[in-house]
Amino acid sequence: MLVYEVEELFKIEKVKARWIIDSRARPTVEVDVITRGGGYGRAAAPAGASRGKHEAVEVRDGGKAFKGYGVLKAVENVNKIIAPAIIGMDSRRQRDIDYKMIELDGTPNKSKLGGNAIVATSLAVAKAAADTYGQPLFKYIGGIEARTLPVPLMNIINGGVHAGNELSIQEFMIAPVGADKFSEALRIAVEVYMELKKLLKENYGPIAINVGDEGGFAPPMKNTREALNALVEAVRRVGYVPGKDVLLALDVAASQVFNESENVYIIDGRKYSRSELIEFYERLVEEYPIASIEDPFHEEDFEGFKELTDKLGSRILVVGDDLFVTNIKRLRKGIEMGAANAILVKVNQVGTLTETLDVVREAHRNGYKAIISHRSGETEDTSISHIAVALNTGLIKTGAPARGERTAKYNELLRIEEYLGEEAIYPGTKVFPRRSYA
């Protein structure tokens, strides 16, 4: 087959957007892309509850329908503006296509066409190109070096804006590290999750096993240590060793508990200054096998992140989510200051696959870990499972092992592990700063 004939196969022939509903019953954008060679890609945009103010902007309709959350404008932007511009382009030219959409939008935060319209199209293009090659997405993006399955950071107790309880901290997570394979790690995590459900029901009654947005339980707890103690007990009761087989992690989502007028953080009913909050985190790390703390300070407090990284960065991951919002300029500022040592990566925060890949590579070049992440409002799309393996990040955050939009990601990772066979790597404790917490 001649070269020009091969190129024809990869040209985009059709782009079609529609609205679907996400895991919070809100509409979102789904896009199909088809190439002339029959390659097919479908992707959907997720949506966050606690969003950084520097994120790419979703275009919503407003008005009465769906209480203002409709996405008909964003769908129209794909079908009438983006599609005509990218049809005929080579689907393998991901950077060209993504920057064409950025140019069409013309705003610094994708607020004209919508980050939701652009991200769904960007991911669908990559999937269509991969399918035209006859390859899984992770292999298309990452090549032969893509073989590291990620350690999951599983949010199994919900607080903050993800739940209706009194817990100030948004997510209490487990990381199953005491395994040689991803499938074994997933089994460990599921067993802990099941035991936690039993424990919570025993201690708090049936109401305690209601779940939050990300599948974690939302028990009527009042303080941080109460939740951490429950995790440790569940791990022990199922026969694993906290700090050896299972590590803990927190997402404070501190922008949500920051009182700007008083310049204090309100956690567990107490007000903390920055220095007092650092001491609080230090005590928690001493008392519990915590391997990671995400968003320990509000989204503009680079100095607070730096101070905590100086104190605890050799022992734990200090993760910037709202701080960085998957934005390479903000990441570079953090690197220059020594603020954090890890970045949470959400494709829809920045809006395109190209920009996401650039951020992860910048993080890795500078010794930062990258954690590929879902959003609290999710779909059945499994792109992030492939991206985590493609980039060998070694870490993924995609909720509890419950609710279909979460388990879809874990089940896809099981399939990827099976596809890779003996080539698959599961890094376990190696992705964290220190190897043993026991």
C-alpha positions as CSV (number, residue, x, y, z in Angstrom):
1,M,0.0,0.0,0.0
2,L,1.3,3.4,-0.9
3,V,2.2,6.0,1.7
4,Y,-0.5,8.4,0.6
5,E,-3.1,5.6,0.8
6,V,-2.1,4.9,4.4
7,E,-2.4,8.5,5.2
8,E,-5.9,8.6,3.8
9,L,-7.0,5.8,6.2
10,F,-6.2,8.1,9.2
11,K,-8.0,11.2,8.0
12,I,-11.0,12.1,10.1
13,E,-14.2,11.5,8.2
14,K,-16.9,12.1,10.7
15,V,-17.3,13.9,14.1
16,K,-20.5,13.7,16.0
17,A,-21.3,15.0,19.5
18,R,-24.3,14.4,21.7
19,W,-25.3,14.8,25.3
20,I,-25.3,11.9,27.8
21,I,-25.7,11.9,31.6
22,D,-22.8,11.5,34.0
23,S,-22.7,9.8,37.4
24,R,-24.4,12.8,39.1
25,A,-27.3,12.8,36.6
26,R,-26.0,15.9,34.9
27,P,-25.6,16.2,31.2
28,T,-22.1,16.0,29.6
29,V,-20.6,15.9,26.2
30,E,-19.8,12.7,24.3
31,V,-18.1,12.7,21.0
32,D,-17.6,10.1,18.3
33,V,-14.8,10.3,15.7
34,I,-14.5,8.1,12.7
35,T,-11.6,7.9,10.3
36,R,-11.7,6.9,6.6
37,G,-10.0,3.6,7.5
38,G,-12.9,2.7,9.8
39,G,-11.2,3.7,13.1
40,Y,-13.7,4.6,15.7
41,G,-13.2,6.6,18.9
42,R,-15.8,7.6,21.5
43,A,-15.0,9.8,24.6
44,A,-16.9,11.8,27.2
45,A,-16.1,14.7,29.3
46,P,-16.2,14.3,33.1
47,A,-17.0,17.1,35.6
48,G,-15.6,17.9,39.1
49,A,-17.4,19.1,42.2
50,S,-14.5,20.8,43.8
51,R,-13.0,22.7,40.9
52,G,-9.9,24.9,40.9
53,K,-10.6,28.4,39.6
54,H,-7.9,28.1,37.0
55,E,-9.4,25.1,35.3
56,A,-10.7,24.9,31.7
57,V,-14.3,26.2,31.8
58,E,-17.3,24.0,30.9
59,V,-19.9,25.5,28.7
60,R,-23.4,25.0,30.3
61,D,-26.7,26.2,28.9
62,G,-28.2,27.8,32.0
63,G,-32.0,28.2,32.1
64,K,-34.6,25.7,33.4
65,A,-33.6,22.5,31.6
66,F,-31.5,20.2,33.8
67,K,-31.4,23.1,36.3
68,G,-29.0,25.0,34.1
69,Y,-26.6,22.1,33.6
70,G,-27.5,21.4,30.0
71,V,-24.8,21.1,27.4
72,L,-26.6,21.7,24.1
73,K,-24.4,24.7,23.4
74,A,-21.2,22.7,23.9
75,V,-22.6,19.9,21.7
76,E,-23.4,22.4,19.0
77,N,-19.9,23.9,19.3
78,V,-18.5,20.4,18.4
79,N,-20.9,19.7,15.6
80,K,-20.9,23.1,14.0
81,I,-17.5,24.6,14.8
82,I,-15.0,21.9,15.7
83,A,-16.1,19.2,13.3
84,P,-15.9,21.2,10.1
85,A,-12.4,22.4,11.1
86,I,-10.9,19.0,11.9
87,I,-12.6,16.7,9.3
88,G,-10.0,15.8,6.8
89,M,-7.1,16.2,9.2
90,D,-4.8,13.3,10.0
91,S,-6.1,11.8,13.3
92,R,-2.5,10.9,14.2
93,R,-1.6,14.6,14.3
94,Q,-3.0,15.0,17.8
95,R,-1.0,18.1,18.7
96,D,-2.1,19.8,15.5
97,I,-5.8,18.9,16.1
98,D,-5.7,20.0,19.7
99,Y,-4.1,23.3,18.9
100,K,-6.6,23.8,16.1
101,M,-9.4,23.6,18.7
102,I,-7.5,25.9,21.1
103,E,-7.2,28.4,18.2
104,L,-10.9,28.1,17.4
105,D,-11.7,28.7,21.0
106,G,-9.4,31.7,21.3
107,T,-9.7,32.1,25.1
108,P,-7.1,31.3,27.8
109,N,-9.5,28.9,29.6
110,K,-11.5,27.4,26.7
111,S,-14.6,29.2,27.8
112,K,-15.9,30.0,24.3
113,L,-16.3,26.4,22.9
114,G,-16.1,24.8,26.3
115,G,-13.5,22.6,27.9
116,N,-16.1,19.9,28.0
117,A,-16.5,20.1,24.2
118,I,-12.8,20.2,23.5
119,V,-11.7,17.4,25.9
120,A,-14.2,14.9,24.6
121,T,-13.2,15.6,21.0
122,S,-9.5,15.4,21.8
123,L,-9.8,12.0,23.5
124,A,-12.1,10.7,20.8
125,V,-9.5,11.6,18.1
126,A,-6.8,9.7,19.9
127,K,-9.0,6.7,20.3
128,A,-10.0,6.8,16.6
129,A,-6.3,6.9,15.5
130,A,-5.5,4.0,17.9
131,D,-8.3,2.0,16.5
132,T,-7.3,2.7,12.9
133,Y,-3.9,1.2,13.8
134,G,-5.7,-1.7,15.5
135,Q,-4.0,-0.9,18.8
136,P,-5.2,-0.3,22.4
137,L,-5.1,3.4,23.3
138,F,-2.3,2.9,25.9
139,K,0.0,1.3,23.4
140,Y,-0.8,3.9,20.7
141,I,0.1,6.7,23.2
142,G,3.0,5.1,25.0
143,G,4.5,2.6,22.6
144,I,6.4,-0.5,23.8
145,E,7.6,1.1,27.0
146,A,4.0,1.4,28.3
147,R,3.7,-1.4,30.8
148,T,3.4,-0.1,34.3
149,L,0.0,-0.7,35.9
150,P,-0.8,2.0,38.4
151,V,-1.2,1.8,42.2
152,P,-4.8,2.9,42.8
153,L,-5.5,5.6,45.4
154,M,-9.1,4.5,46.3
155,N,-11.4,7.0,48.0
156,I,-13.4,4.7,50.3
157,I,-14.5,7.3,53.0
158,N,-16.0,10.5,51.6
159,G,-16.2,13.8,53.3
160,G,-16.3,17.5,52.3
161,V,-18.3,18.4,49.2
162,H,-18.4,14.7,48.2
163,A,-20.7,13.7,51.1
164,G,-23.3,14.9,53.5
165,N,-21.5,14.2,56.8
166,E,-19.4,16.4,59.1
167,L,-15.9,15.3,57.9
168,S,-14.0,18.3,56.7
169,I,-11.4,16.4,54.7
170,Q,-12.8,15.4,51.3
171,E,-11.3,12.0,50.7
172,F,-9.8,9.2,52.8
173,M,-8.0,6.7,50.6
174,I,-6.3,3.4,50.6
175,A,-3.4,2.4,48.4
176,P,-2.9,-1.4,48.1
177,V,0.8,-1.8,47.7
178,G,1.5,-5.3,49.1
179,A,1.0,-7.1,45.8
180,D,3.1,-8.2,42.8
181,K,0.3,-7.6,40.3
182,F,-2.4,-5.0,39.8
183,S,-5.1,-7.7,39.9
184,E,-3.9,-8.8,43.3
185,A,-3.8,-5.2,44.5
186,L,-7.3,-4.7,43.4
187,R,-8.4,-7.8,45.3
188,I,-6.8,-6.5,48.5
189,A,-8.5,-3.1,48.1
190,V,-11.9,-4.8,47.4
191,E,-11.5,-6.9,50.5
192,V,-10.7,-3.9,52.7
193,Y,-13.7,-2.0,51.2
194,M,-16.0,-4.9,52.0
195,E,-14.7,-5.2,55.5
196,L,-15.0,-1.4,56.0
197,K,-18.7,-1.6,55.0
198,K,-19.2,-4.3,57.6
199,L,-17.3,-2.3,60.3
200,L,-19.2,0.9,59.6
201,K,-22.6,-0.8,59.7
202,E,-21.6,-2.4,63.1
203,N,-20.5,0.9,64.6
204,Y,-22.9,3.5,63.1
205,G,-25.8,1.6,61.7
206,P,-27.2,1.1,58.2
207,I,-27.0,4.8,57.3
208,A,-23.2,4.6,57.5
209,I,-22.9,2.6,54.3
210,N,-24.6,5.1,52.0
211,V,-22.0,6.1,49.4
212,G,-20.8,9.5,48.1
213,D,-20.1,10.7,44.6
214,E,-17.0,8.5,44.2
215,G,-18.4,5.3,45.7
216,G,-16.8,5.7,49.1
217,F,-18.9,5.5,52.2
218,A,-20.2,8.6,53.8
219,P,-20.6,7.6,57.5
220,P,-21.8,10.1,60.2
221,M,-18.3,10.8,61.4
222,K,-17.2,14.0,62.9
223,N,-13.4,14.2,62.7
224,T,-10.3,13.1,60.8
225,R,-8.9,10.6,63.2
226,E,-12.2,8.8,63.4
227,A,-12.1,8.1,59.7
228,L,-8.4,7.1,59.7
229,N,-9.0,4.8,62.6
230,A,-11.8,3.0,60.7
231,L,-9.5,2.5,57.7
232,V,-6.7,1.0,59.8
233,E,-9.1,-1.3,61.7
234,A,-10.7,-2.5,58.4
235,V,-7.2,-3.3,57.0
236,R,-6.3,-5.2,60.1
237,R,-9.6,-7.1,60.3
238,V,-9.2,-8.4,56.8
239,G,-5.8,-9.8,57.6
240,Y,-3.5,-7.2,56.1
241,V,-0.8,-5.0,57.7
242,P,-1.3,-1.2,57.6
243,G,1.8,0.4,56.4
244,K,3.0,-2.7,54.6
245,D,0.2,-4.1,52.5
246,V,-2.0,-1.0,52.5
247,L,-1.1,2.6,52.8
248,L,-3.4,5.6,53.5
249,A,-3.8,8.9,51.6
250,L,-5.8,12.1,52.1
251,D,-7.3,14.6,49.8
252,V,-7.9,17.6,52.0
253,A,-9.3,19.8,49.2
254,A,-8.2,22.7,51.4
255,S,-9.7,25.4,49.2
256,Q,-13.0,24.2,50.4
257,V,-12.2,24.6,54.1
258,F,-10.2,27.9,53.8
259,N,-11.7,31.0,55.3
260,E,-10.2,33.8,53.3
261,S,-11.4,36.6,55.4
262,E,-9.7,35.2,58.5
263,N,-6.8,33.5,56.6
264,V,-7.5,30.2,58.5
265,Y,-8.5,26.6,57.7
266,I,-11.4,25.1,59.5
267,I,-11.0,21.4,60.0
268,D,-12.9,19.3,62.5
269,G,-14.4,22.4,63.9
270,R,-11.1,24.0,64.7
271,K,-9.4,27.0,63.1
272,Y,-5.8,26.4,61.9
273,S,-3.2,28.9,60.7
274,R,-0.8,27.6,58.0
275,S,1.9,26.7,60.5
276,E,-0.6,25.0,62.8
277,L,-2.0,23.0,59.9
278,I,1.5,21.9,59.0
279,E,1.9,20.6,62.6
280,F,-1.5,18.8,62.3
281,Y,-0.3,17.0,59.1
282,E,3.0,16.1,60.7
283,R,1.2,14.5,63.6
284,L,-1.1,12.5,61.3
285,V,1.9,11.2,59.3
286,E,3.5,10.1,62.5
287,E,0.4,8.4,63.8
288,Y,-0.9,6.7,60.6
289,P,0.7,5.1,57.5
290,I,-0.1,8.1,55.3
291,A,1.8,8.1,52.0
292,S,0.1,11.0,50.3
293,I,-1.6,14.3,51.1
294,E,-3.4,16.1,48.3
295,D,-4.2,19.8,48.3
296,P,-3.2,20.4,51.9
297,F,-3.5,24.2,51.4
298,H,-5.7,26.4,49.2
299,E,-5.1,26.8,45.5
300,E,-3.0,30.0,45.7
301,D,-0.8,29.0,48.7
302,F,2.4,27.9,46.9
303,E,4.4,28.9,49.9
304,G,2.4,26.6,52.2
305,F,3.0,23.7,49.8
306,K,6.7,24.5,49.8
307,E,6.9,24.5,53.6
308,L,5.0,21.2,53.9
309,T,7.2,19.7,51.1
310,D,10.3,20.8,53.0
311,K,9.0,19.1,56.1
312,L,7.4,15.9,54.8
313,G,8.4,15.6,51.1
314,S,11.0,13.0,51.8
315,R,8.4,10.8,53.5
316,I,5.1,11.4,51.6
317,L,3.7,12.7,48.3
318,V,2.6,16.3,48.6
319,V,0.1,16.5,45.8
320,G,-1.1,19.6,44.0
321,D,-4.5,19.4,42.4
322,D,-6.3,22.7,42.6
323,L,-2.8,24.2,43.0
324,F,-1.7,23.1,39.5
325,V,-5.0,22.3,37.7
326,T,-3.0,20.3,35.1
327,N,-1.6,23.6,33.9
328,I,2.1,23.5,32.8
329,K,2.7,27.2,33.8
330,R,1.5,26.6,37.3
331,L,3.4,23.4,37.5
332,R,6.6,25.1,36.5
333,K,6.0,27.7,39.2
334,G,5.7,24.9,41.8
335,I,8.8,23.2,40.5
336,E,10.8,26.5,40.7
337,M,9.6,27.0,44.3
338,G,9.8,23.4,45.4
339,A,6.1,23.4,46.1
340,A,4.8,19.8,46.2
341,N,6.5,16.8,44.8
342,A,3.5,15.3,42.9
343,I,0.7,16.6,40.6
344,L,-2.8,15.3,40.2
345,V,-3.5,15.1,36.4
346,K,-7.1,15.5,35.1
347,V,-7.4,15.8,31.3
348,N,-10.5,17.9,31.5
349,Q,-8.8,20.5,33.8
350,V,-6.6,21.5,31.0
351,G,-8.8,20.4,28.1
352,T,-6.8,18.4,25.6
353,L,-4.7,15.2,25.5
354,T,-1.7,17.1,24.1
355,E,-1.5,19.5,27.0
356,T,-2.0,16.6,29.5
357,L,0.9,14.7,28.0
358,D,3.1,17.8,28.2
359,V,2.3,18.3,31.8
360,V,3.1,14.7,32.8
361,R,6.4,14.8,30.9
362,E,7.3,18.1,32.6
363,A,6.5,16.6,36.0
364,H,8.5,13.4,35.3
365,R,11.5,15.4,34.0
366,N,11.6,17.3,37.3
367,G,11.2,14.4,39.6
368,Y,7.5,15.0,40.4
369,K,5.1,12.0,40.5
370,A,2.0,12.3,38.3
371,I,-1.3,10.8,39.4
372,I,-3.8,10.3,36.7
373,S,-7.3,11.2,38.1
374,H,-11.0,10.9,37.5
375,R,-13.6,13.5,38.5
376,S,-16.4,13.2,40.9
377,G,-18.9,13.5,38.0
378,E,-17.8,10.6,35.8
379,T,-18.9,8.5,32.8
380,E,-18.1,5.0,31.7
381,D,-15.2,6.3,29.6
382,T,-12.0,4.5,30.4
383,S,-9.5,6.8,28.8
384,I,-7.6,7.6,32.1
385,S,-6.9,3.9,32.6
386,H,-5.0,3.9,29.3
387,I,-3.3,7.2,29.9
388,A,-1.9,6.0,33.3
389,V,-0.4,2.9,31.7
390,A,0.7,4.8,28.6
391,L,2.7,7.3,30.6
392,N,4.0,4.8,33.2
393,T,2.8,7.1,36.0
394,G,2.5,4.3,38.5
395,L,-0.5,6.0,40.2
396,I,-4.2,6.4,39.4
397,K,-7.0,7.9,41.4
398,T,-10.4,6.8,40.3
399,G,-12.6,6.2,43.3
400,A,-13.9,3.3,45.3
401,P,-14.2,-0.2,43.8
402,A,-17.9,0.5,43.5
403,R,-20.3,2.3,41.1
404,G,-20.1,1.5,37.4
405,E,-18.3,4.6,36.3
406,R,-15.5,3.8,38.8
407,T,-15.3,0.1,38.3
408,A,-15.2,0.7,34.5
409,K,-11.7,2.1,35.0
410,Y,-10.5,-0.7,37.3
411,N,-11.9,-3.4,35.0
412,E,-10.1,-1.8,32.0
413,L,-6.9,-2.0,33.9
414,L,-7.5,-5.7,34.5
415,R,-7.9,-6.1,30.7
416,I,-4.7,-4.1,30.1
417,E,-2.8,-6.3,32.6
418,E,-4.1,-9.4,30.8
419,Y,-3.0,-7.9,27.4
420,L,0.5,-7.1,28.7
421,G,0.9,-10.5,30.3
422,E,4.4,-11.1,31.7
423,E,5.5,-7.6,30.6
424,A,3.2,-5.9,33.1
425,I,4.8,-4.2,36.1
426,Y,3.1,-3.3,39.3
427,P,5.3,-0.9,41.3
428,G,3.7,-1.1,44.7
429,T,5.5,0.9,47.4
430,K,8.2,2.1,44.9
431,V,6.0,5.0,43.7
432,F,6.1,6.6,47.2
433,P,9.0,8.4,48.7
434,R,9.8,5.8,51.4
435,R,9.4,2.1,50.9
436,S,8.1,0.9,54.3
437,Y,5.6,2.4,56.7
438,A,5.2,-0.6,58.9
